[in-house]
Amino acid sequence: MNPPCGRCTKPVYPTEKINCLDKYWHKGCFSCEVCKMALSMNNYKGFNKRPYCSMHYPKTSFTIVADTPENLRLKQQSMLNSQALYKEEFEKNKGKGFSVVVDTPEMQRLKKTQEQISDIKYHEDFERSKVRSDAPPPENRQEESTSQARNNQADVQVCAVPVAPSGAGKRYQALYSYTAGEPDEVSLQEGDLIGDVEFIDEGWLFGSNQRTGQRGMLPANYVRPV
């Protein structure tokens, strides 16, 4: 039985048969799909099992990939791999370059010192405003001036405490109450006496609370020498 022609679908006889592109063609039907120019086995170009001349041979181009279930699965797997790689890189680079500041004990101590300085400033302003509001009569102004001078002297002493040099063996008195925030710190109550005081670093002293017997670090701006 004679096979059908790839173009006209009519039977192709052996005397006029051309076997090309997995099909059988009549010699007259084996022509370019666009311009219908007659082709031979030497000058044809095949595309999608169709013959073309060199002029009209289709150019390959990118096509849109359909979202088949397999492609969606591969896409999801690729996203998961990317997320896992990103997390792994993040863990490796943690702490390198620009990163969030870790709340270390040193940072907590600096933060606490700043808060304490703010509290001292607030108490100073409060006491000064209280003195101004409680102005004495004219006959007691001289006494007020003396009291104000003493207050100013005390303020100078309070401000000078954070930068005081090493005070090994000296005694200090607590100006304000303080609750220890770390195991190596000492809690204070206003008026407590601190003995065997040593200067540790800027803003911190080491001493023994004579009321409780505890030894440890304490903020320098909460005490004054006696």
Salt bridges, closest charged atoms under 4 A:
GLU16 OE2 - HIS26 NE2 3.60
ASP22 OD2 - LYS49 NZ 3.71
GLU33 OE2 - ARG7 NH2 3.07
GLU33 OE2 - ARG50 NH1 3.53
GLU70 OE2 - ARG73 NH2 2.72
GLU88 OE2 - LYS92 NZ 3.45
GLU91 OE1 - LYS94 NZ 3.32
ASP125 OD1 - LYS121 NZ 4.00
ASP155 OD2 - ARG128 NH2 3.46
ASP184 OD2 - ARG109 NH2 3.57
GLU185 OE1 - LYS112 NZ 3.68
ASP192 OD1 - ARG211 NE 2.84
ASP196 OD2 - ARG215 NH1 3.84
